[in-house]
């Protein structure tokens, strides 16, 4: 399935995802600067993305735990989500998300 990531610099990167995998895994495979320190356990907010408004309502609702983690993320907006909590499915083919400029991936030094 097709995905589009808008980098902090404003470039759009086309990527592929697999049904059933997290958006975080697809983003990391595409080289996006999303750290995912807690490996999807919702103990950090290093995989924060801003979902394009036209896609936001297609996502499953965020859990209370995810909302709590988003409260700690920098640059949160109305359509912010943790990419580790977005599980890709057929209805999300073409999903577009923005990597916030506040994003920092410690793996990249």
PyMOL commands that set and color helices and strands:
alter all, ss='L'
color gray80, all
select helices_A, chain A and resi 23-29+53-56+64-70+83-85+90-92+106-108
alter helices_A, ss='H'
color red, helices_A
select strands_A, chain A and resi 2-6+12-16+48-51+80-82+95-99
alter strands_A, ss='S'
color yellow, strands_A
deselect
rebuild
show_as cartoon
